[in-house]
Amino acid sequence: MSRRRPILAILVGLAGSAVLSQALQAPKPAPKAGTAKPAAPTPAEPPVAAGTEAVVETAKGSFTIRLLPDVAPEHVRHFVQVAKAGGYDGTTFHRIIAGGIIQGGDPLSKDPAKAAQYGTGGLGLLKAEFSDLPFARGVVAAARRPSSKDSGGSQFFICLREQPSLAGQYTIFGEVASGMDVVDQISLTPVDGDKAKERVEMKVTIRPPAPVAP
């Protein structure tokens, strides 16, 4: 009996090894039908070319913003993405400070029923990109939440006059290249405090830089 146990153990061990070998060599089961493959990574959005402009159309006329990707690349990239997706179309210039600024671009302002919330939407998306550019008349800068300098987003404002006190507080990402008289007309919209009492809706179209002559 003492000699049978080792032989039996060896046979069992060989059988186990054969099973393990078959398991290792067996093909892996094919994935079930309908199993989704991992999504390919989304390619990074290319940088915005210098010379790109945004044409802003309103019922009071149109004006053109020259974007400054070399000054605030992330803010310009976000502005262009929102504009190309139609995100600014139908928004209003909801905030006006006479002789100071006009402000718009809040996605909530597409809905007149959300007037009480105007100024709160589309923020908290971008970190500040401060520069040494002066806050001169016609400068376009990102609005933000009062509580954080790193809370820019889709809203923007345009300076009606030079405002040096804003330096180091807001990110400049563009300047009005033409149509500043239209910006002045928008600034005359009646207000209640600093809230516009009339809707001045916009439509924004991105215009690529003009080709360079050879």
C-alpha positions as MATLAB code, in Angstrom:
seq = 'MSRRRPILAILVGLAGSAVLSQALQAPKPAPKAGTAKPAAPTPAEPPVAAGTEAVVETAKGSFTIRLLPDVAPEHVRHFVQVAKAGGYDGTTFHRIIAGGIIQGGDPLSKDPAKAAQYGTGGLGLLKAEFSDLPFARGVVAAARRPSSKDSGGSQFFICLREQPSLAGQYTIFGEVASGMDVVDQISLTPVDGDKAKERVEMKVTIRPPAPVAP';
ca = [
       0.000    0.000    0.000;
       2.851    2.371    0.766;
       4.108    2.084   -2.843;
       0.681    2.803   -4.476;
       0.200    6.254   -2.918;
       3.233    7.899   -4.588;
       2.273    6.343   -7.925;
      -1.291    7.566   -7.539;
      -0.060   11.036   -6.582;
       2.195   11.117   -9.639;
      -0.688   10.097  -11.924;
      -2.947   12.733  -10.406;
      -0.182   15.329  -10.776;
       0.348   14.412  -14.433;
      -3.368   14.634  -15.091;
      -3.504   18.034  -13.435;
      -0.549   19.254  -15.499;
      -2.264   18.080  -18.693;
      -5.440   19.966  -17.793;
      -3.422   23.115  -16.984;
      -1.509   22.820  -20.257;
      -4.745   22.516  -22.214;
      -6.177   25.514  -20.405;
      -3.124   27.624  -21.244;
      -3.220   26.585  -24.901;
      -6.981   26.977  -25.313;
      -8.005   30.016  -27.352;
      -9.521   32.902  -25.413;
     -13.273   33.283  -25.882;
     -14.272   35.875  -28.465;
     -15.902   39.033  -27.087;
     -19.664   38.935  -26.987;
     -21.509   40.540  -29.850;
     -22.403   44.129  -29.152;
     -19.520   44.721  -26.740;
     -18.344   48.272  -27.326;
     -14.674   48.907  -28.017;
     -12.899   51.593  -25.983;
     -13.482   55.004  -27.541;
     -10.518   56.503  -29.336;
      -9.111   59.599  -27.619;
     -10.510   62.860  -28.954;
      -7.815   64.761  -30.845;
      -6.770   68.036  -29.242;
      -8.312   71.142  -30.760;
      -5.665   72.955  -32.854;
      -4.581   76.387  -31.666;
      -6.439   79.381  -33.067;
      -4.475   81.143  -35.789;
      -3.354   84.725  -35.294;
      -5.586   87.092  -37.244;
      -8.789   85.158  -36.543;
     -11.767   87.458  -36.025;
     -15.279   87.195  -34.622;
     -18.117   89.093  -36.289;
     -20.860   89.984  -33.800;
     -24.221   90.819  -35.382;
     -26.997   92.558  -33.446;
     -30.179   94.481  -34.253;
     -28.175   97.679  -33.625;
     -25.468   96.755  -36.141;
     -22.356   94.611  -36.340;
     -18.863   94.881  -34.954;
     -15.726   92.788  -35.340;
     -13.476   91.427  -32.600;
      -9.862   90.659  -33.400;
      -8.966   87.660  -31.233;
      -5.576   87.495  -29.496;
      -4.485   83.831  -29.273;
      -0.898   84.852  -28.514;
      -2.119   86.694  -25.388;
      -4.771   84.306  -24.010;
      -4.748   81.075  -26.052;
      -7.169   79.077  -23.884;
      -9.731   81.868  -23.661;
      -9.593   82.397  -27.422;
      -9.874   78.666  -28.067;
     -12.949   78.451  -25.814;
     -14.577   81.507  -27.414;
     -14.078   80.067  -30.905;
     -15.420   76.650  -29.896;
     -18.558   78.165  -28.354;
     -19.119   80.456  -31.328;
     -18.713   77.681  -33.919;
     -21.195   75.542  -31.993;
     -23.760   78.375  -32.061;
     -23.446   78.880  -28.320;
     -23.523   82.675  -28.532;
     -26.380   82.919  -31.011;
     -29.471   84.241  -29.264;
     -27.632   85.336  -26.112;
     -27.926   88.967  -25.061;
     -25.879   91.833  -23.715;
     -27.488   91.511  -20.315;
     -25.281   93.878  -18.292;
     -24.458   97.484  -19.139;
     -22.548  100.058  -17.126;
     -22.904  103.459  -18.781;
     -19.512  104.694  -19.909;
     -17.936  101.515  -18.523;
     -18.687   98.163  -20.165;
     -21.238   96.059  -21.981;
     -21.326   92.378  -21.010;
     -22.896   89.361  -22.700;
     -22.472   85.756  -23.751;
     -24.264   84.092  -20.838;
     -25.863   80.902  -22.236;
     -28.742   81.347  -19.785;
     -29.680   84.600  -21.505;
     -31.070   82.654  -24.461;
     -34.132   82.046  -22.278;
     -36.104   85.185  -21.314;
     -37.697   83.212  -18.475;
     -34.293   82.960  -16.758;
     -33.651   86.711  -16.600;
     -33.101   86.564  -12.833;
     -30.151   84.220  -13.437;
     -28.436   86.223  -16.155;
     -24.770   86.686  -15.349;
     -24.366   83.339  -13.580;
     -24.107   80.942  -16.526;
     -21.106   79.735  -18.505;
     -18.491   80.576  -15.858;
     -15.927   78.587  -13.869;
     -14.368   76.966  -16.947;
     -11.010   78.699  -17.448;
      -8.007   79.802  -15.452;
      -6.827   83.393  -15.735;
      -4.389   84.351  -18.490;
      -3.341   87.821  -17.384;
      -1.159   90.014  -19.585;
       0.410   93.464  -19.633;
      -2.044   94.793  -22.210;
      -3.813   97.943  -21.010;
      -7.583   97.942  -20.539;
      -8.135  100.489  -23.286;
     -11.350  101.414  -25.071;
     -12.480   98.475  -27.219;
     -10.694   95.784  -25.199;
     -12.583   92.477  -24.941;
     -12.074   90.528  -21.723;
     -13.513   87.484  -19.969;
     -16.076   87.987  -17.235;
     -15.651   85.848  -14.113;
     -17.165   85.082  -10.745;
     -16.442   87.705   -8.060;
     -15.037   85.012   -5.777;
     -12.254   83.736   -8.060;
      -9.937   85.092  -10.748;
      -9.722   81.560  -12.168;
     -13.393   81.332  -13.121;
     -13.653   82.690  -16.644;
     -15.789   81.054  -19.300;
     -18.189   82.044  -22.052;
     -19.212   85.500  -20.816;
     -17.233   88.511  -21.996;
     -17.286   92.279  -21.689;
     -16.118   95.174  -23.831;
     -14.574   98.304  -22.357;
     -16.159  101.594  -23.415;
     -13.257  103.627  -22.095;
      -9.800  103.114  -20.596;
     -10.023  101.315  -17.232;
      -6.581  100.749  -15.667;
      -8.124   99.476  -12.418;
      -9.088   96.231  -14.189;
      -5.464   95.235  -14.864;
      -4.529   91.996  -13.131;
      -8.191   91.264  -12.479;
      -9.526   90.037  -15.820;
      -8.182   88.226  -18.897;
      -7.967   90.202  -22.135;
      -8.488   87.965  -25.180;
      -9.526   90.347  -27.953;
     -10.099   93.900  -29.137;
     -12.762   95.556  -31.258;
     -11.228   96.013  -34.700;
     -14.213   97.789  -36.282;
     -17.726   98.843  -35.339;
     -16.994  100.463  -31.983;
     -19.823  102.885  -32.761;
     -22.203   99.892  -32.611;
     -20.797   98.945  -29.199;
     -21.545  102.515  -28.099;
     -25.125  102.160  -29.382;
     -25.588   98.955  -27.397;
     -24.323  100.761  -24.293;
     -27.277  103.179  -24.601;
     -29.785  100.365  -23.991;
     -32.088  101.281  -21.052;
     -31.099   99.605  -17.798;
     -32.437   98.839  -14.369;
     -29.327   99.306  -12.263;
     -26.851   97.534  -14.541;
     -29.345   95.026  -16.000;
     -30.460   95.685  -19.571;
     -34.225   96.259  -19.810;
     -34.278   95.342  -23.500;
     -32.885   92.286  -25.232;
     -29.962   92.972  -27.561;
     -29.329   89.522  -28.976;
     -26.179   88.561  -30.829;
     -25.035   86.137  -33.471;
     -21.294   85.391  -33.582;
     -19.469   84.128  -36.658;
     -15.773   83.196  -36.654;
     -13.790   84.508  -39.606;
     -10.409   82.897  -40.355;
      -7.397   85.101  -41.029;
      -7.042   86.435  -44.543;
      -4.541   84.501  -46.659;
      -1.111   86.071  -46.924;
      -0.228   87.213  -50.416;
       2.843   85.429  -51.858;
];
